[in-house]
Amino acid sequence: MDISPEELHELMQRPGPRAFRLIDVREEDEFRYCKLDWAELIPLGTLPQQAPSRLLDLDRSIVVYCHHGVRSHHAAEWLRGAGYKSVFNLTGGIDAWSERVDARVPKY
């Protein structure tokens, strides 16, 4: 399933404990350049190795994102195949977030 930048922004503004994990599947240098608040880095190439030890709750919602939404689409498919039940891909990635939600997030 996909989630728009606006929908994700609305979820992030809700008070109380976070109902989902926000996973950035880009590479470390991209993550250092810009990221969304409280995102965790798990590069796509390391997802199969890191997910079992870092994403322990198969029932907790996960939102994945990358630069434009392609890598995160693959990550979402892999996570669903691995048994994670509620996985969302940020459509358009961090680029769409910068364009439609927060222009302070640098584009590259």
N, CA, C and O atoms as a GROMACS GRO file, in nm:
protein
  432
    1MET      N    1   0.084  -0.118   0.000
    1MET     CA    2   0.000   0.000   0.000
    1MET      C    3   0.088   0.124   0.000
    1MET      O    4   0.200   0.123   0.051
    2ASP      N    5   0.036   0.229  -0.057
    2ASP     CA    6   0.108   0.355  -0.062
    2ASP      C    7   0.048   0.454   0.036
    2ASP      O    8  -0.068   0.445   0.075
    3ILE      N    9   0.132   0.549   0.076
    3ILE     CA   10   0.088   0.660   0.160
    3ILE      C   11   0.145   0.786   0.097
    3ILE      O   12   0.262   0.789   0.057
    4SER      N   13   0.064   0.890   0.088
    4SER     CA   14   0.110   1.015   0.029
    4SER      C   15   0.191   1.095   0.131
    4SER      O   16   0.180   1.071   0.251
    5PRO      N   17   0.272   1.189   0.083
    5PRO     CA   18   0.344   1.275   0.178
    5PRO      C   19   0.249   1.348   0.273
    5PRO      O   20   0.280   1.364   0.391
    6GLU      N   21   0.135   1.392   0.223
    6GLU     CA   22   0.040   1.464   0.307
    6GLU      C   23  -0.019   1.373   0.415
    6GLU      O   24  -0.036   1.415   0.529
    7GLU      N   25  -0.051   1.249   0.378
    7GLU     CA   26  -0.105   1.154   0.476
    7GLU      C   27  -0.002   1.122   0.583
    7GLU      O   28  -0.035   1.115   0.702
    8LEU      N   29   0.124   1.102   0.541
    8LEU     CA   30   0.230   1.075   0.638
    8LEU      C   31   0.249   1.195   0.731
    8LEU      O   32   0.264   1.178   0.852
    9HIS      N   33   0.248   1.314   0.676
    9HIS     CA   34   0.263   1.435   0.757
    9HIS      C   35   0.154   1.442   0.862
    9HIS      O   36   0.181   1.475   0.978
   10GLU      N   37   0.032   1.412   0.823
   10GLU     CA   38  -0.080   1.413   0.917
   10GLU      C   39  -0.057   1.312   1.030
   10GLU      O   40  -0.080   1.343   1.146
   11LEU      N   41  -0.012   1.192   0.995
   11LEU     CA   42   0.017   1.090   1.098
   11LEU      C   43   0.127   1.136   1.193
   11LEU      O   44   0.120   1.112   1.314
   12MET      N   45   0.228   1.203   1.138
   12MET     CA   46   0.341   1.247   1.219
   12MET      C   47   0.302   1.360   1.314
   12MET      O   48   0.370   1.383   1.414
   13GLN      N   49   0.195   1.431   1.284
   13GLN     CA   50   0.151   1.543   1.367
   13GLN      C   51   0.062   1.500   1.483
   13GLN      O   52   0.037   1.578   1.575
   14ARG      N   53   0.015   1.377   1.480
   14ARG     CA   54  -0.075   1.330   1.586
   14ARG      C   55   0.000   1.320   1.718
   14ARG      O   56   0.113   1.272   1.723
   15PRO      N   57  -0.064   1.364   1.826
   15PRO     CA   58   0.000   1.353   1.958
   15PRO      C   59   0.001   1.208   2.005
   15PRO      O   60  -0.074   1.123   1.956
   16GLY      N   61   0.086   1.184   2.101
   16GLY     CA   62   0.092   1.051   2.161
   16GLY      C   63   0.202   0.966   2.100
   16GLY      O   64   0.280   1.014   2.017
   17PRO      N   65   0.208   0.841   2.141
   17PRO     CA   66   0.314   0.753   2.093
   17PRO      C   67   0.299   0.726   1.943
   17PRO      O   68   0.188   0.724   1.888
   18ARG      N   69   0.412   0.707   1.880
   18ARG     CA   70   0.410   0.679   1.736
   18ARG      C   71   0.349   0.542   1.711
   18ARG      O   72   0.383   0.443   1.776
   19ALA      N   73   0.258   0.539   1.616
   19ALA     CA   74   0.190   0.414   1.584
   19ALA      C   75   0.263   0.335   1.477
   19ALA      O   76   0.220   0.225   1.440
   20PHE      N   77   0.374   0.389   1.426
   20PHE     CA   78   0.444   0.321   1.317
   20PHE      C   79   0.593   0.350   1.324
   20PHE      O   80   0.637   0.445   1.389
   21ARG      N   81   0.670   0.266   1.256
   21ARG     CA   82   0.814   0.289   1.239
   21ARG      C   83   0.835   0.354   1.104
   21ARG      O   84   0.768   0.319   1.007
   22LEU      N   85   0.927   0.448   1.096
   22LEU     CA   86   0.960   0.517   0.972
   22LEU      C   87   1.101   0.474   0.932
   22LEU      O   88   1.198   0.506   1.000
   23ILE      N   89   1.111   0.401   0.821
   23ILE     CA   90   1.237   0.342   0.778
   23ILE      C   91   1.282   0.404   0.646
   23ILE      O   92   1.208   0.403   0.547
   24ASP      N   93   1.403   0.458   0.646
   24ASP     CA   94   1.467   0.514   0.527
   24ASP      C   95   1.553   0.404   0.467
   24ASP      O   96   1.644   0.354   0.533
   25VAL      N   97   1.526   0.366   0.342
   25VAL     CA   98   1.602   0.256   0.280
   25VAL      C   99   1.707   0.307   0.182
   25VAL      O  100   1.759   0.229   0.101
   26ARG      N  101   1.740   0.437   0.188
   26ARG     CA  102   1.846   0.491   0.103
   26ARG      C  103   1.982   0.452   0.161
   26ARG      O  104   1.990   0.381   0.261
   27GLU      N  105   2.087   0.498   0.098
   27GLU     CA  106   2.222   0.472   0.146
   27GLU      C  107   2.260   0.573   0.255
   27GLU      O  108   2.196   0.678   0.269
   28GLU      N  109   2.363   0.540   0.331
   28GLU     CA  110   2.402   0.622   0.446
   28GLU      C  111   2.436   0.766   0.408
   28GLU      O  112   2.399   0.858   0.481
   29ASP      N  113   2.504   0.787   0.295
   29ASP     CA  114   2.539   0.924   0.256
   29ASP      C  115   2.414   1.006   0.223
   29ASP      O  116   2.409   1.125   0.251
   30GLU      N  117   2.314   0.944   0.163
   30GLU     CA  118   2.188   1.013   0.136
   30GLU      C  119   2.116   1.048   0.266
   30GLU      O  120   2.061   1.157   0.281
   31PHE      N  121   2.118   0.955   0.361
   31PHE     CA  122   2.055   0.975   0.491
   31PHE      C  123   2.121   1.090   0.566
   31PHE      O  124   2.053   1.172   0.629
   32ARG      N  125   2.254   1.097   0.559
   32ARG     CA  126   2.326   1.207   0.625
   32ARG      C  127   2.292   1.342   0.562
   32ARG      O  128   2.287   1.444   0.631
   33TYR      N  129   2.268   1.343   0.432
   33TYR     CA  130   2.238   1.468   0.362
   33TYR      C  131   2.101   1.524   0.402
   33TYR      O  132   2.088   1.644   0.427
   34CYS      N  133   2.002   1.438   0.407
   34CYS     CA  134   1.868   1.481   0.449
   34CYS      C  135   1.787   1.359   0.489
   34CYS      O  136   1.805   1.250   0.436
   35LYS      N  137   1.696   1.380   0.584
   35LYS     CA  138   1.610   1.271   0.630
   35LYS      C  139   1.484   1.329   0.692
   35LYS      O  140   1.477   1.449   0.720
   36LEU      N  141   1.386   1.244   0.710
   36LEU     CA  142   1.264   1.284   0.778
   36LEU      C  143   1.282   1.265   0.928
   36LEU      O  144   1.359   1.180   0.973
   37ASP      N  145   1.211   1.347   1.005
   37ASP     CA  146   1.220   1.338   1.151
   37ASP      C  147   1.192   1.196   1.197
   37ASP      O  148   1.104   1.128   1.143
   38TRP      N  149   1.265   1.153   1.293
   38TRP     CA  150   1.265   1.022   1.356
   38TRP      C  151   1.270   0.903   1.263
   38TRP      O  152   1.221   0.795   1.296
   39ALA      N  153   1.330   0.921   1.145
   39ALA     CA  154   1.351   0.808   1.054
   39ALA      C  155   1.469   0.725   1.102
   39ALA      O  156   1.565   0.776   1.160
   40GLU      N  157   1.461   0.596   1.075
   40GLU     CA  158   1.569   0.503   1.104
   40GLU      C  159   1.626   0.456   0.971
   40GLU      O  160   1.551   0.429   0.877
   41LEU      N  161   1.757   0.446   0.962
   41LEU     CA  162   1.822   0.402   0.839
   41LEU      C  163   1.839   0.251   0.837
   41LEU      O  164   1.902   0.193   0.926
   42ILE      N  165   1.782   0.188   0.735
   42ILE     CA  166   1.811   0.048   0.703
   42ILE      C  167   1.822   0.043   0.550
   42ILE      O  168   1.720   0.028   0.483
   43PRO      N  169   1.943   0.056   0.494
   43PRO     CA  170   1.956   0.057   0.349
   43PRO      C  171   1.894  -0.069   0.286
   43PRO      O  172   1.900  -0.177   0.343
   44LEU      N  173   1.836  -0.052   0.168
   44LEU     CA  174   1.767  -0.161   0.101
   44LEU      C  175   1.854  -0.286   0.092
   44LEU      O  176   1.805  -0.397   0.115
   45GLY      N  177   1.981  -0.269   0.058
   45GLY     CA  178   2.069  -0.384   0.042
   45GLY      C  179   2.094  -0.462   0.170
   45GLY      O  180   2.137  -0.577   0.165
   46THR      N  181   2.067  -0.401   0.284
   46THR     CA  182   2.089  -0.469   0.413
   46THR      C  183   1.959  -0.509   0.481
   46THR      O  184   1.960  -0.568   0.589
   47LEU      N  185   1.847  -0.478   0.418
   47LEU     CA  186   1.717  -0.504   0.481
   47LEU      C  187   1.697  -0.651   0.520
   47LEU      O  188   1.654  -0.678   0.632
   48PRO      N  189   1.727  -0.747   0.433
   48PRO     CA  190   1.707  -0.887   0.473
   48PRO      C  191   1.790  -0.928   0.595
   48PRO      O  192   1.747  -1.013   0.673
   49GLN      N  193   1.907  -0.869   0.612
   49GLN     CA  194   1.990  -0.902   0.727
   49GLN      C  195   1.947  -0.827   0.853
   49GLN      O  196   1.950  -0.882   0.962
   50GLN      N  197   1.906  -0.701   0.838
   50GLN     CA  198   1.876  -0.618   0.955
   50GLN      C  199   1.732  -0.628   1.005
   50GLN      O  200   1.708  -0.613   1.124
   51ALA      N  201   1.637  -0.651   0.916
   51ALA     CA  202   1.496  -0.650   0.958
   51ALA      C  203   1.466  -0.748   1.071
   51ALA      O  204   1.397  -0.709   1.166
   52PRO      N  205   1.513  -0.872   1.066
   52PRO     CA  206   1.477  -0.965   1.173
   52PRO      C  207   1.520  -0.919   1.313
   52PRO      O  208   1.453  -0.951   1.411
   53SER      N  209   1.631  -0.846   1.322
   53SER     CA  210   1.678  -0.802   1.454
   53SER      C  211   1.633  -0.661   1.492
   53SER      O  212   1.634  -0.626   1.610
   54ARG      N  213   1.593  -0.581   1.394
   54ARG     CA  214   1.555  -0.442   1.424
   54ARG      C  215   1.406  -0.415   1.415
   54ARG      O  216   1.356  -0.323   1.480
   55LEU      N  217   1.336  -0.493   1.338
   55LEU     CA  218   1.191  -0.475   1.322
   55LEU      C  219   1.124  -0.600   1.377
   55LEU      O  220   1.082  -0.688   1.303
   56LEU      N  221   1.114  -0.603   1.510
   56LEU     CA  222   1.072  -0.726   1.577
   56LEU      C  223   0.922  -0.750   1.574
   56LEU      O  224   0.878  -0.866   1.577
   57ASP      N  225   0.842  -0.645   1.569
   57ASP     CA  226   0.697  -0.659   1.577
   57ASP      C  227   0.636  -0.666   1.437
   57ASP      O  228   0.627  -0.565   1.368
   58LEU      N  229   0.596  -0.784   1.396
   58LEU     CA  230   0.539  -0.803   1.262
   58LEU      C  231   0.406  -0.731   1.244
   58LEU      O  232   0.364  -0.708   1.130
   59ASP      N  233   0.339  -0.696   1.354
   59ASP     CA  234   0.208  -0.633   1.346
   59ASP      C  235   0.213  -0.480   1.350
   59ASP      O  236   0.114  -0.414   1.316
   60ARG      N  237   0.326  -0.422   1.389
   60ARG     CA  238   0.336  -0.276   1.396
   60ARG      C  239   0.350  -0.219   1.255
   60ARG      O  240   0.424  -0.274   1.172
   61SER      N  241   0.282  -0.110   1.228
   61SER     CA  242   0.288  -0.047   1.096
   61SER      C  243   0.429   0.006   1.068
   61SER      O  244   0.499   0.053   1.158
   62ILE      N  245   0.468  -0.004   0.942
   62ILE     CA  246   0.598   0.044   0.896
   62ILE      C  247   0.575   0.131   0.773
   62ILE      O  248   0.501   0.092   0.682
   63VAL      N  249   0.637   0.248   0.770
   63VAL     CA  250   0.639   0.332   0.651
   63VAL      C  251   0.783   0.334   0.601
   63VAL      O  252   0.874   0.366   0.677
   64VAL      N  253   0.802   0.300   0.474
   64VAL     CA  254   0.936   0.303   0.415
   64VAL      C  255   0.942   0.414   0.311
   64VAL      O  256   0.844   0.445   0.244
   65TYR      N  257   1.062   0.473   0.299
   65TYR     CA  258   1.080   0.575   0.196
   65TYR      C  259   1.223   0.572   0.144
   65TYR      O  260   1.314   0.519   0.208
   66CYS      N  261   1.240   0.632   0.026
   66CYS     CA  262   1.372   0.647  -0.035
   66CYS      C  263   1.373   0.783  -0.106
   66CYS      O  264   1.303   0.875  -0.064
   67HIS      N  265   1.451   0.796  -0.212
   67HIS     CA  266   1.460   0.923  -0.282
   67HIS      C  267   1.332   0.954  -0.362
   67HIS      O  268   1.272   1.060  -0.344
   68HIS      N  269   1.291   0.860  -0.448
   68HIS     CA  270   1.173   0.883  -0.532
   68HIS      C  271   1.064   0.777  -0.517
   68HIS      O  272   0.959   0.788  -0.581
   69GLY      N  273   1.086   0.676  -0.436
   69GLY     CA  274   0.983   0.575  -0.412
   69GLY      C  275   1.006   0.440  -0.476
   69GLY      O  276   0.928   0.348  -0.455
   70VAL      N  277   1.113   0.426  -0.554
   70VAL     CA  278   1.139   0.298  -0.622
   70VAL      C  279   1.201   0.197  -0.526
   70VAL      O  280   1.149   0.086  -0.512
   71ARG      N  281   1.310   0.234  -0.461
   71ARG     CA  282   1.373   0.141  -0.366
   71ARG      C  283   1.278   0.106  -0.252
   71ARG      O  284   1.272  -0.009  -0.208
   72SER      N  285   1.204   0.206  -0.205
   72SER     CA  286   1.111   0.178  -0.095
   72SER      C  287   0.996   0.088  -0.140
   72SER      O  288   0.943   0.012  -0.059
   73HIS      N  289   0.958   0.095  -0.265
   73HIS     CA  290   0.857   0.002  -0.318
   73HIS      C  291   0.909  -0.142  -0.306
   73HIS      O  292   0.838  -0.231  -0.261
   74HIS      N  293   1.035  -0.162  -0.347
   74HIS     CA  294   1.096  -0.296  -0.336
   74HIS      C  295   1.108  -0.338  -0.189
   74HIS      O  296   1.085  -0.454  -0.156
   75ALA      N  297   1.143  -0.244  -0.103
   75ALA     CA  298   1.154  -0.275   0.040
   75ALA      C  299   1.018  -0.315   0.097
   75ALA      O  300   1.008  -0.411   0.173
   76ALA      N  301   0.914  -0.242   0.060
   76ALA     CA  302   0.779  -0.274   0.109
   76ALA      C  303   0.737  -0.413   0.064
   76ALA      O  304   0.680  -0.489   0.142
   77GLU      N  305   0.764  -0.445  -0.062
   77GLU     CA  306   0.730  -0.579  -0.112
   77GLU      C  307   0.806  -0.686  -0.035
   77GLU      O  308   0.748  -0.789   0.001
   78TRP      N  309   0.935  -0.663  -0.009
   78TRP     CA  310   1.013  -0.762   0.065
   78TRP      C  311   0.958  -0.779   0.206
   78TRP      O  312   0.942  -0.891   0.254
   79LEU      N  313   0.930  -0.668   0.273
   79LEU     CA  314   0.878  -0.674   0.410
   79LEU      C  315   0.745  -0.749   0.416
   79LEU      O  316   0.723  -0.830   0.506
   80ARG      N  317   0.657  -0.722   0.321
   80ARG     CA  318   0.529  -0.794   0.319
   80ARG      C  319   0.553  -0.943   0.299
   80ARG      O  320   0.489  -1.026   0.364
   81GLY      N  321   0.645  -0.977   0.210
   81GLY     CA  322   0.678  -1.117   0.185
   81GLY      C  323   0.739  -1.185   0.306
   81GLY      O  324   0.728  -1.306   0.322
   82ALA      N  325   0.804  -1.106   0.391
   82ALA     CA  326   0.867  -1.159   0.512
   82ALA      C  327   0.769  -1.168   0.629
   82ALA      O  328   0.807  -1.210   0.738
   83GLY      N  329   0.644  -1.130   0.607
   83GLY     CA  330   0.543  -1.146   0.711
   83GLY      C  331   0.499  -1.020   0.784
   83GLY      O  332   0.414  -1.026   0.872
   84TYR      N  333   0.557  -0.905   0.748
   84TYR     CA  334   0.513  -0.780   0.811
   84TYR      C  335   0.376  -0.744   0.754
   84TYR      O  336   0.356  -0.743   0.632
   85LYS      N  337   0.283  -0.716   0.842
   85LYS     CA  338   0.142  -0.709   0.802
   85LYS      C  339   0.094  -0.571   0.756
   85LYS      O  340  -0.003  -0.563   0.681
   86SER      N  341   0.159  -0.465   0.798
   86SER     CA  342   0.110  -0.330   0.769
   86SER      C  343   0.226  -0.243   0.723
   86SER      O  344   0.289  -0.174   0.802
   87VAL      N  345   0.254  -0.248   0.592
   87VAL     CA  346   0.370  -0.179   0.535
   87VAL      C  347   0.321  -0.079   0.430
   87VAL      O  348   0.241  -0.113   0.343
   88PHE      N  349   0.371   0.044   0.440
   88PHE     CA  350   0.332   0.151   0.349
   88PHE      C  351   0.455   0.210   0.283
   88PHE      O  352   0.558   0.229   0.348
   89ASN      N  353   0.444   0.241   0.154
   89ASN     CA  354   0.550   0.304   0.078
   89ASN      C  355   0.514   0.452   0.058
   89ASN      O  356   0.405   0.483   0.012
   90LEU      N  357   0.606   0.541   0.093
   90LEU     CA  358   0.584   0.684   0.073
   90LEU      C  359   0.595   0.715  -0.077
   90LEU      O  360   0.704   0.708  -0.134
   91THR      N  361   0.484   0.748  -0.139
   91THR     CA  362   0.484   0.776  -0.283
   91THR      C  363   0.569   0.900  -0.313
   91THR      O  364   0.554   1.004  -0.250
   92GLY      N  365   0.657   0.885  -0.410
   92GLY     CA  366   0.742   0.996  -0.450
   92GLY      C  367   0.863   1.017  -0.361
   92GLY      O  368   0.948   1.101  -0.392
   93GLY      N  369   0.873   0.942  -0.252
   93GLY     CA  370   0.989   0.947  -0.164
   93GLY      C  371   1.011   1.082  -0.098
   93GLY      O  372   0.921   1.166  -0.090
   94ILE      N  373   1.134   1.101  -0.050
   94ILE     CA  374   1.169   1.224   0.020
   94ILE      C  375   1.164   1.345  -0.074
   94ILE      O  376   1.147   1.459  -0.030
   95ASP      N  377   1.181   1.319  -0.204
   95ASP     CA  378   1.171   1.426  -0.302
   95ASP      C  379   1.030   1.485  -0.303
   95ASP      O  380   1.013   1.607  -0.304
   96ALA      N  381   0.928   1.400  -0.302
   96ALA     CA  382   0.789   1.447  -0.298
   96ALA      C  383   0.759   1.514  -0.164
   96ALA      O  384   0.683   1.611  -0.159
   97TRP      N  385   0.818   1.462  -0.057
   97TRP     CA  386   0.799   1.524   0.076
   97TRP      C  387   0.849   1.668   0.072
   97TRP      O  388   0.781   1.760   0.118
   98SER      N  389   0.968   1.688   0.015
   98SER     CA  390   1.027   1.822   0.006
   98SER      C  391   0.940   1.913  -0.080
   98SER      O  392   0.923   2.031  -0.048
   99GLU      N  393   0.886   1.860  -0.186
   99GLU     CA  394   0.806   1.940  -0.279
   99GLU      C  395   0.668   1.973  -0.224
   99GLU      O  396   0.616   2.082  -0.247
  100ARG      N  397   0.607   1.878  -0.151
  100ARG     CA  398   0.466   1.894  -0.115
  100ARG      C  399   0.439   1.920   0.033
  100ARG      O  400   0.331   1.966   0.068
  101VAL      N  401   0.539   1.893   0.120
  101VAL     CA  402   0.515   1.908   0.264
  101VAL      C  403   0.612   2.006   0.328
  101VAL      O  404   0.570   2.098   0.398
  102ASP      N  405   0.742   1.987   0.306
  102ASP     CA  406   0.842   2.067   0.378
  102ASP      C  407   0.958   2.101   0.286
  102ASP      O  408   1.049   2.021   0.267
  103ALA      N  409   0.955   2.220   0.230
  103ALA     CA  410   1.058   2.264   0.137
  103ALA      C  411   1.194   2.282   0.203
  103ALA      O  412   1.295   2.300   0.134
  104ARG      N  413   1.199   2.278   0.337
  104ARG     CA  414   1.329   2.289   0.406
  104ARG      C  415   1.411   2.161   0.391
  104ARG      O  416   1.533   2.164   0.411
  105VAL      N  417   1.347   2.051   0.356
  105VAL     CA  418   1.420   1.926   0.331
  105VAL      C  419   1.487   1.941   0.195
  105VAL      O  420   1.418   1.959   0.094
  106PRO      N  421   1.621   1.934   0.191
  106PRO     CA  422   1.692   1.958   0.065
  106PRO      C  423   1.656   1.855  -0.042
  106PRO      O  424   1.633   1.738  -0.013
  107LYS      N  425   1.650   1.902  -0.165
  107LYS     CA  426   1.630   1.813  -0.280
  107LYS      C  427   1.767   1.787  -0.342
  107LYS      O  428   1.856   1.872  -0.338
  108TYR      N  429   1.782   1.670  -0.400
  108TYR     CA  430   1.908   1.635  -0.468
  108TYR      C  431   1.880   1.549  -0.587
  108TYR      O  432   1.973   1.510  -0.658
   0.00000   0.00000   0.00000
